[in-house]
Amino acid sequence: MIPLEKIIVLNKVSLFSTLKTEDLHMISTIASEEAYEDGHTLFYEGDIGDRLFIVVSGEVMILKKNKDGEEKQIATLKENSVLGELSLFDAETRTATVRCSSRSIFLVIERTDMEQLAHEYPAIAFGFIKVLMSRMREMIEKNKE
């Protein structure tokens, strides 16, 4: 995927929606492309998070273990969805398992690369904070209902 294609993909993702084109360009330089076949597990519930995934094409299942230890599908994510965004900011464990349900292509961003980029370009970090705060407010409002 050429840099312009990465920028186009990043621009479609809500997490990056408030960023300027030059910020998206900087992020595109640290985003790598990875492809996986149907059935491949990106990460397991309980793994330490260190990478963000953006679904470029394909589809993934979000699986959560119930009290009996059985995996139950709780969501399906498709093109332009983001997985593991919190792992860019902390090294906590993954809250679910994510498995490809078709051949899928991703843009992947490593936490260490994003940390370095955020130190060099603080506007990128503030852009993320704005989006995450907006999501938090939406969740609080939904819980009030």
N, CA, C and O of each residue as an XYZ file, in Angstrom:
580
protein
N       0.855     -1.170      0.000
C       0.000      0.000      0.000
C       0.905      1.238      0.000
O       1.809      1.353      0.828
N       0.659      2.142     -0.914
C       1.474      3.355     -0.989
C       1.008      4.355      0.079
O      -0.117      4.260      0.570
N       1.879      5.315      0.437
C       1.526      6.269      1.507
C       0.182      6.981      1.296
O      -0.565      7.164      2.256
N      -0.135      7.380      0.077
C      -1.408      8.069     -0.168
C      -2.589      7.165      0.157
O      -3.588      7.629      0.707
N      -2.488      5.888     -0.173
C      -3.562      4.939      0.150
C      -3.731      4.810      1.660
O      -4.856      4.725      2.153
N      -2.627      4.794      2.392
C      -2.696      4.720      3.851
C      -3.383      5.956      4.416
O      -4.202      5.849      5.328
N      -3.057      7.118      3.886
C      -3.675      8.365      4.348
C      -5.178      8.332      4.107
O      -5.955      8.756      4.963
N      -5.588      7.833      2.952
C      -7.023      7.733      2.627
C      -7.725      6.816      3.632
O      -8.812      7.136      4.112
N      -7.109      5.687      3.946
C      -7.688      4.762      4.926
C      -7.762      5.432      6.297
O      -8.812      5.403      6.938
N      -6.674      6.029      6.750
C      -6.641      6.684      8.058
C      -7.714      7.765      8.166
O      -8.339      7.923      9.215
N      -7.921      8.498      7.096
C      -8.894      9.592      7.079
C     -10.326      9.091      7.278
O     -11.182      9.846      7.739
N     -10.595      7.834      6.937
C     -11.935      7.257      7.066
C     -12.216      6.708      8.464
O     -13.344      6.316      8.762
N     -11.198      6.678      9.316
C     -11.320      6.070     10.635
C     -11.617      7.147     11.675
O     -10.928      8.165     11.738
N     -12.649      6.914     12.491
C     -13.089      7.939     13.446
C     -11.983      8.368     14.409
O     -11.913      9.539     14.781
N     -11.128      7.445     14.813
C     -10.054      7.778     15.749
C      -9.133      8.869     15.213
O      -8.546      9.626     15.987
N      -9.008      8.949     13.908
C      -8.108      9.912     13.280
C      -8.863     11.087     12.656
O      -8.260     11.914     11.972
N     -10.162     11.167     12.881
C     -11.024     12.118     12.174
C     -10.700     13.581     12.428
O     -10.999     14.427     11.585
N     -10.097     13.902     13.563
C      -9.822     15.309     13.862
C      -8.417     15.747     13.439
O      -8.041     16.908     13.600
N      -7.659     14.809     12.904
C      -6.268     15.119     12.557
C      -6.156     15.761     11.181
O      -6.958     15.502     10.284
N      -5.149     16.598     11.041
C      -4.868     17.257      9.768
C      -4.175     16.279      8.824
O      -3.632     15.261      9.255
N      -4.200     16.599      7.546
C      -3.594     15.728      6.534
C      -2.119     15.486      6.818
O      -1.632     14.371      6.629
N      -1.400     16.508      7.267
C       0.034     16.317      7.552
C       0.247     15.369      8.743
O       1.235     14.635      8.788
N      -0.692     15.392      9.712
C      -0.614     14.444     10.827
C      -0.886     13.027     10.342
O      -0.213     12.080     10.750
N      -1.880     12.892      9.467
C      -2.184     11.579      8.890
C      -0.997     11.053      8.094
O      -0.719      9.854      8.099
N      -0.306     11.949      7.417
C       0.885     11.530      6.670
C       1.943     10.974      7.625
O       2.558      9.946      7.340
N       2.152     11.646      8.748
C       3.139     11.172      9.719
C       2.743      9.791     10.254
O       3.590      8.909     10.400
N       1.465      9.613     10.543
C       0.999      8.312     11.034
C       1.162      7.249      9.952
O       1.505      6.104     10.249
N       0.917      7.623      8.706
C       1.041      6.643      7.620
C       2.466      6.106      7.498
O       2.670      4.995      7.007
N       3.446      6.883      7.939
C       4.838      6.418      7.839
C       5.164      5.322      8.853
O       6.122      4.571      8.670
N       4.367      5.230      9.923
C       4.621      4.187     10.937
C       3.625      3.037     10.833
O       3.748      2.047     11.555
N       2.652      3.153      9.955
C       1.639      2.104      9.797
C       2.124      1.075      8.779
O       2.504      1.417      7.659
N       2.103     -0.185      9.191
C       2.492     -1.254      8.266
C       1.244     -2.007      7.818
O       0.223     -2.012      8.506
N       1.343     -2.633      6.668
C       0.231     -3.409      6.127
C       0.458     -4.885      6.439
O       1.551     -5.414      6.235
N      -0.597     -5.544      6.941
C      -0.518     -6.974      7.233
C      -1.789     -7.640      6.728
O      -2.878     -7.076      6.828
N      -1.643     -8.847      6.183
C      -2.783     -9.606      5.679
C      -2.833    -10.956      6.384
O      -1.800    -11.574      6.640
N      -4.048    -11.404      6.693
C      -4.240    -12.686      7.369
C      -5.414    -13.428      6.741
O      -6.339    -12.822      6.200
N      -5.352    -14.744      6.827
C      -6.395    -15.597      6.272
C      -7.534    -15.784      7.270
O      -7.386    -15.516      8.462
N      -8.659    -16.244      6.765
C      -9.815    -16.590      7.578
C      -9.381    -17.538      8.696
O      -8.672    -18.513      8.448
N      -9.806    -17.250      9.918
C      -9.485    -18.103     11.059
C      -8.265    -17.678     11.851
O      -8.036    -18.185     12.950
N      -7.472    -16.752     11.314
C      -6.279    -16.296     12.038
C      -6.693    -15.449     13.238
O      -7.560    -14.584     13.116
N      -6.082    -15.691     14.391
C      -6.354    -14.905     15.599
C      -5.323    -13.789     15.697
O      -4.119    -14.041     15.753
N      -5.817    -12.539     15.716
C      -4.932    -11.372     15.839
C      -4.363    -11.277     17.248
O      -3.169    -11.039     17.431
N      -5.225    -11.464     18.242
C      -4.783    -11.487     19.629
C      -5.853    -12.145     20.480
O      -7.016    -12.254     20.090
N      -5.418    -12.583     21.663
C      -6.299    -13.280     22.588
C      -6.632    -12.405     23.787
O      -5.835    -11.566     24.205
N      -7.823    -12.617     24.329
C      -8.220    -11.975     25.574
C      -7.159    -12.294     26.619
O      -6.794    -13.455     26.807
N      -6.667    -11.265     27.295
C      -5.635    -11.458     28.308
C      -4.222    -11.160     27.822
O      -3.323    -10.962     28.639
N      -4.003    -11.124     26.487
C      -2.689    -10.746     25.954
C      -2.391     -9.294     26.311
O      -3.308     -8.492     26.488
N      -1.128     -8.963     26.415
C      -0.736     -7.563     26.596
C      -0.905     -6.848     25.252
O      -0.440     -7.326     24.218
N      -1.574     -5.704     25.289
C      -1.809     -4.944     24.060
C      -0.618     -4.067     23.711
O      -0.107     -3.338     24.561
N      -0.178     -4.139     22.461
C       0.925     -3.296     22.023
C       0.777     -2.824     20.583
O       1.685     -2.199     20.037
N      -0.372     -3.123     19.963
C      -0.588     -2.750     18.567
C      -2.049     -2.374     18.334
O      -2.957     -2.954     18.930
N      -2.253     -1.404     17.466
C      -3.575     -1.014     17.007
C      -3.759     -1.591     15.611
O      -2.819     -1.593     14.815
N      -4.959     -2.082     15.302
C      -5.270     -2.619     13.984
C      -6.410     -1.819     13.368
O      -7.402     -1.526     14.036
N      -6.267     -1.468     12.098
C      -7.339     -0.840     11.327
C      -7.713     -1.826     10.234
O      -6.854     -2.268      9.471
N      -8.993     -2.173     10.156
C      -9.450     -3.107      9.136
C      -9.543     -2.352      7.802
O     -10.380     -1.464      7.642
N      -8.685     -2.709      6.859
C      -8.704     -2.114      5.519
C      -9.725     -2.861      4.659
O     -10.507     -2.250      3.931
N      -9.704     -4.189      4.757
C     -10.696     -5.019      4.069
C     -10.862     -6.319      4.846
O      -9.976     -6.730      5.595
N     -12.003     -6.953      4.654
C     -12.273     -8.187      5.366
C     -13.158     -7.950      6.565
O     -13.856     -6.940      6.659
N     -13.116     -8.911      7.489
C     -14.024     -8.883      8.613
C     -13.413     -9.656      9.777
O     -12.756    -10.677      9.576
N     -13.634     -9.161     10.997
C     -13.137     -9.854     12.189
C     -14.267    -10.041     13.197
O     -15.215     -9.258     13.252
N     -14.138    -11.098     13.987
C     -15.082    -11.379     15.065
C     -14.440    -10.980     16.393
O     -13.262    -11.250     16.628
N     -15.214    -10.342     17.246
C     -14.775    -10.028     18.596
C     -15.386    -11.098     19.496
O     -16.604    -11.276     19.530
N     -14.536    -11.798     20.214
C     -14.966    -12.932     21.042
C     -14.619    -12.673     22.499
O     -13.539    -12.173     22.813
N     -15.537    -13.015     23.375
C     -15.334    -12.818     24.809
C     -15.661    -14.128     25.510
O     -16.643    -14.790     25.175
N     -14.834    -14.502     26.487
C     -15.091    -15.728     27.249
C     -16.196    -15.487     28.265
O     -16.228    -14.458     28.939
N     -17.104    -16.458     28.362
C     -18.137    -16.380     29.391
C     -17.593    -17.005     30.671
O     -16.429    -17.402     30.723
N     -18.426    -17.092     31.699
C     -17.965    -17.606     32.996
C     -17.551    -19.068     32.944
O     -16.841    -19.544     33.830
N     -17.997    -19.798     31.895
C     -17.604    -21.200     31.708
C     -16.332    -21.338     30.873
O     -15.859    -22.448     30.631
N     -15.783    -20.203     30.435
C     -14.560    -20.225     29.639
C     -14.789    -20.422     28.152
O     -13.830    -20.553     27.391
N     -16.051    -20.444     27.726
C     -16.366    -20.603     26.305
C     -16.373    -19.244     25.613
O     -16.850    -18.253     26.167
N     -15.838    -19.213     24.393
C     -15.843    -17.965     23.623
C     -17.212    -17.737     22.998
O     -17.799    -18.637     22.398
N     -17.705    -16.517     23.152
C     -18.966    -16.094     22.541
C     -18.683    -14.877     21.676
O     -17.976    -13.961     22.096
N     -19.235    -14.869     20.472
C     -19.048    -13.726     19.592
C     -19.925    -12.582     20.083
O     -21.134    -12.737     20.257
N     -19.291    -11.420     20.305
C     -20.046    -10.264     20.799
C     -20.168     -9.155     19.751
O     -20.994     -8.253     19.890
N     -19.339     -9.228     18.698
C     -19.417     -8.200     17.651
C     -18.677     -8.674     16.408
O     -17.866     -9.600     16.452
N     -18.981     -8.012     15.303
C     -18.270     -8.208     14.042
C     -17.838     -6.826     13.569
O     -18.639     -5.891     13.545
N     -16.575     -6.704     13.196
C     -16.075     -5.420     12.706
C     -15.621     -5.581     11.263
O     -15.067     -6.610     10.878
N     -15.868     -4.540     10.477
C     -15.538     -4.556      9.052
C     -14.648     -3.370      8.706
O     -14.069     -2.726      9.581
N     -14.557     -3.104      7.429
C     -13.714     -2.044      6.877
C     -13.838     -0.732      7.652
O     -14.934     -0.303      8.011
N     -12.681     -0.105      7.901
C     -12.535      1.177      8.596
C     -12.755      1.096     10.109
O     -12.830      2.125     10.780
N     -12.857     -0.110     10.641
C     -12.974     -0.281     12.085
C     -11.590     -0.320     12.719
O     -10.608     -0.699     12.080
N     -11.530      0.078     13.985
C     -10.273      0.102     14.730
C     -10.348     -0.916     15.863
O     -11.369     -1.041     16.539
N      -9.250     -1.638     16.056
C      -9.141     -2.617     17.136
C      -7.929     -2.279     17.973
O      -6.851     -2.033     17.433
N      -8.089     -2.263     19.276
C      -6.939     -2.097     20.164
C      -6.412     -0.690     20.292
O      -5.219     -0.499     20.529
N      -7.276      0.307     20.142
C      -6.788      1.692     20.217
C      -6.236      2.050     21.586
O      -5.326      2.872     21.692
N      -6.776      1.442     22.633
C      -6.265      1.740     23.973
C      -4.839      1.246     24.159
O      -4.100      1.773     24.991
N      -4.448      0.234     23.386
C      -3.090     -0.309     23.518
C      -2.032      0.685     23.053
O      -0.846      0.495     23.322
N      -2.447      1.745     22.357
C      -1.480      2.774     21.965
C      -1.072      3.633     23.156
O      -0.069      4.344     23.102
N      -1.860      3.562     24.240
C      -1.616      4.438     25.367
C      -1.269      3.717     26.660
O      -0.757      4.329     27.597
N      -1.545      2.427     26.714
C      -1.170      1.682     27.912
C      -0.823      0.243     27.535
O      -1.090     -0.206     26.420
N      -0.232     -0.457     28.475
C       0.195     -1.832     28.225
C      -0.691     -2.809     28.993
O      -0.212     -3.820     29.507
N      -1.967     -2.506     29.066
C      -2.909     -3.375     29.767
C      -3.263     -4.577     28.896
O      -2.898     -4.643     27.723
N      -3.975     -5.516     29.491
C      -4.336     -6.729     28.761
C      -5.527     -6.488     27.832
O      -6.355     -5.608     28.066
N      -5.585     -7.284     26.791
C      -6.694     -7.221     25.833
C      -7.964     -7.711     26.511
O      -7.938     -8.668     27.284
N      -9.070     -7.049     26.215
C     -10.339     -7.385     26.863
C     -11.145     -8.418     26.080
O     -12.182     -8.881     26.555
N     -10.682     -8.784     24.889
C     -11.387     -9.767     24.068
C     -10.394    -10.409     23.108
O      -9.268     -9.939     22.940
N     -10.839    -11.491     22.485
C     -10.082    -12.157     21.428
C     -10.605    -11.641     20.098
O     -11.804    -11.409     19.949
N      -9.710    -11.458     19.126
C     -10.127    -11.011     17.799
C      -9.617    -12.010     16.765
O      -8.426    -12.317     16.701
N     -10.558    -12.509     15.953
C     -10.230    -13.532     14.957
C     -10.799    -13.123     13.600
O     -11.927    -12.639     13.509
N     -10.010    -13.321     12.559
C     -10.462    -13.026     11.198
C     -11.569    -13.996     10.794
O     -11.446    -15.205     10.993
N     -12.649    -13.463     10.226
C     -13.726    -14.314      9.741
C     -13.765    -14.316      8.214
O     -14.706    -14.824      7.604
N     -12.737    -13.744      7.617
C     -12.499    -13.790      6.180
C     -11.054    -13.354      5.966
O     -10.393    -12.900      6.900
N     -10.571    -13.490      4.745
C      -9.233    -12.952      4.467
C      -9.311    -11.460      4.727
O     -10.218    -10.787      4.237
N      -8.357    -10.933      5.502
C      -8.436     -9.535      5.932
C      -7.082     -8.843      5.804
O      -6.026     -9.449      5.981
N      -7.154     -7.557      5.491
C      -5.958     -6.713      5.394
C      -6.092     -5.605      6.432
O      -7.166     -5.029      6.607
N      -4.991     -5.315      7.116
C      -4.975     -4.326      8.188
C      -3.840     -3.337      8.001
O      -2.812     -3.653      7.401
N      -4.039     -2.136      8.523
C      -2.931     -1.242      8.825
C      -2.662     -1.450     10.304
O      -3.592     -1.479     11.110
N      -1.393     -1.593     10.666
C      -1.016     -1.886     12.046
C      -0.054     -0.812     12.540
O       0.901     -0.452     11.851
N      -0.315     -0.311     13.733
C       0.540      0.703     14.345
C       1.026      0.168     15.685
O       0.226     -0.229     16.532
N       2.330      0.160     15.866
C       2.950     -0.305     17.109
C       2.925      0.824     18.147
O       3.099      1.994     17.807
N       2.705      0.458     19.418
C       2.662      1.450     20.490
C       3.959      2.250     20.575
O       3.917      3.473     20.711
N       5.109      1.583     20.496
C       6.377      2.300     20.637
C       6.555      3.343     19.538
O       7.079      4.429     19.786
N       6.119      3.014     18.325
C       6.212      3.979     17.214
C       5.283      5.167     17.446
O       5.658      6.313     17.198
N       4.056      4.885     17.931
C       3.105      5.967     18.174
C       3.562      6.852     19.320
O       3.391      8.070     19.263
N       4.139      6.263     20.358
C       4.645      7.064     21.475
C       5.712      8.037     20.998
O       5.703      9.210     21.371
N       6.629      7.550     20.175
C       7.691      8.407     19.654
C       7.101      9.522     18.792
O       7.508     10.678     18.911
N       6.154      9.184     17.934
C       5.531     10.165     17.058
C       4.766     11.209     17.880
O       4.815     12.398     17.567
N       4.065     10.773     18.921
C       3.304     11.701     19.759
C       4.223     12.661     20.514
O       3.861     13.814     20.747
N       5.419     12.185     20.900
C       6.386     13.076     21.556
C       6.895     14.132     20.584
O       7.083     15.291     20.954
N       7.116     13.726     19.348
C       7.631     14.659     18.335
C       6.553     15.597     17.814
O       6.839     16.739     17.452
N       5.291     15.108     17.774
C       4.177     15.890     17.218
C       2.996     15.836     18.201
O       2.073     15.043     18.013
N       3.022     16.671     19.243
C       1.979     16.633     20.269
C       0.561     16.832     19.733
O      -0.391     16.360     20.355
N       0.393     17.505     18.615
C      -0.949     17.702     18.048
C      -1.617     16.368     17.751
O      -2.840     16.254     17.838
N      -0.836     15.368     17.406
C      -1.384     14.043     17.133
C      -1.952     13.453     18.421
O      -3.052     12.899     18.418
N      -1.216     13.569     19.509
C      -1.699     13.050     20.799
C      -2.963     13.785     21.229
O      -3.902     13.150     21.711
N      -3.011     15.106     21.068
C      -4.194     15.854     21.444
C      -5.385     15.479     20.576
O      -6.515     15.458     21.062
N      -5.159     15.186     19.315
C      -6.235     14.729     18.428
C      -6.850     13.437     18.934
O      -8.071     13.287     18.949
N      -5.998     12.499     19.351
C      -6.495     11.239     19.910
C      -7.284     11.477     21.188
O      -8.349     10.893     21.388
N      -6.763     12.327     22.042
C      -7.428     12.606     23.312
C      -8.830     13.152     23.068
O      -9.774     12.753     23.751
N      -8.978     14.053     22.108
C     -10.295     14.616     21.789
C     -11.279     13.526     21.376
O     -12.416     13.500     21.847
N     -10.845     12.639     20.509
C     -11.729     11.575     20.039
C     -12.078     10.621     21.171
O     -13.240     10.242     21.322
N     -11.089     10.227     21.970
C     -11.352      9.303     23.075
C     -12.277      9.929     24.119
O     -13.132      9.241     24.677
N     -12.117     11.202     24.383
C     -12.995     11.887     25.334
C     -14.420     11.948     24.791
O     -15.377     11.781     25.546
N     -14.562     12.180     23.520
C     -15.882     12.204     22.894
C     -16.559     10.836     23.026
O     -17.750     10.754     23.325
N     -15.797      9.772     22.804
C     -16.341      8.417     22.958
C     -16.768      8.172     24.402
O     -17.812      7.568     24.650
N     -15.963      8.639     25.349
C     -16.286      8.453     26.756
C     -17.586      9.173     27.103
O     -18.430      8.625     27.812
N     -17.747     10.378     26.617
C     -18.979     11.134     26.878
C     -20.195     10.403     26.309
O     -21.247     10.346     26.947
N     -20.044      9.843     25.099
C     -21.146      9.086     24.489
C     -21.514      7.884     25.349
O     -22.697      7.610     25.547
N     -20.528      7.166     25.859
C     -20.804      6.005     26.705
C     -21.514      6.417     27.991
O     -22.424      5.724     28.448
N     -21.102      7.543     28.578
C     -21.729      8.025     29.805
C     -23.191      8.373     29.526
O     -24.074      8.039     30.316
N     -23.443      9.042     28.403
C     -24.821      9.408     28.051
C     -25.675      8.172     27.806
O     -26.837      8.145     28.211
N     -25.134      7.157     27.159
C     -25.879      5.913     26.908
C     -26.227      5.219     28.209
O     -27.310      4.650     28.341
N     -25.314      5.263     29.173
C     -25.552      4.604     30.462
C     -26.599      5.333     31.301
O     -27.182      4.739     32.207
N     -26.843      6.607     31.012
C     -27.853      7.383     31.734
C     -29.275      6.951     31.322
O     -30.230      7.086     32.088
N     -29.381      6.438     30.114
C     -30.720      6.089     29.573
C     -31.303      4.877     30.220
O     -32.410      4.466     29.875
